[in-house]
Amino acid sequence: MKRILGLLLLLLSVGFLPGQAQETERKIRYYFQQMPEAVMPMLSQQDRESLVNSYDEAKKPVNIRGRLIYEITLEKLTDNYIRMRTSQSGYTEWMLLPLVNGTPVIMMVQTVERPIPDARLTFFTPNWQVISNSDMMITAPQKNDFLPPEIDERTPEGRSFAHRLEPLYLTYELNPELLQIEAKPSLKPADDAAGNHDEALAKEIKPLSYYWSNGLWRRTDVKQ
């Protein structure tokens, strides 16, 4: 409850009052087009508007040459979700998350796929102010959340495997239709001596599933 109240107070402080009808009716394309260029310097507002319009016309992924050398691809656009390929090894996603009063929070997920897949979550108010305390939105996964039960870190083999999760690199799979996400760890390469044993254990690692409820990402395996 304190986390929900804290987020609502933040939105109130930047001028978003409960029950603002215009915010509940706006789709993510509106916020994407109004996004400050500092959030994604490679695309101007004109570029973003052109991408959205081209996607609407083509009904399939569309490209544009951004300010840098990369070609940007708008891969998916729905009422509450955008996925954009920003380079050969990275992509960015945005998802609208409704609060209890209907005012949305914008979640941005920036993912790199090489050399080790990793992603960063950032949350914004509707006017693109960063919500710096992301703990209000989601409890970050920890290494022990992913260790298979048969791993004993008191043994050399267990410590060796656990070391592959240090530091913890995470990627996220988004389900905008159901407002769900899965957090998946990226393992560092195994020592040659670990061999097939480590790879078998790696297959036992399960993602953490979250669902959006009352302004928070909640884990499905934790009783609320």
Number of C-alpha atoms within 10 A of each C-alpha: 8 8 14 16 12 13 21 19 14 15 22 12 10 12 11 18 16 15 12 12 12 9 17 14 11 15 15 20 19 12 17 18 18 15 17 16 12 9 11 12 12 17 21 17 16 9 17 19 17 16 21 20 13 17 19 13 10 10 11 12 17 20 16 16 13 17 13 10 9 14 15 23 20 22 16 17 20 13 14 19 23 21 21 20 20 21 15 12 12 16 20 19 19 25 23 24 23 20 19 14 15 18 25 25 22 25 20 21 20 20 21 18 15 10 8 14 18 19 21 14 15 17 23 18 18 20 16 16 14 15 19 10 12 15 12 18 20 17 12 9 15 13 15 10 13 20 20 15 11 9 15 14 14 8 10 10 16 15 13 17 26 21 16 20 20 12 13 17 19 21 22 20 13 19 13 17 10 9 17 18 20 17 20 22 23 19 19 18 12 17 11 8 10 12 10 11 12 19 13 10 15 18 9 13 15 15 17 17 17 20 15 18 14 13 24 21 21 20 19 12 9 7 6 6
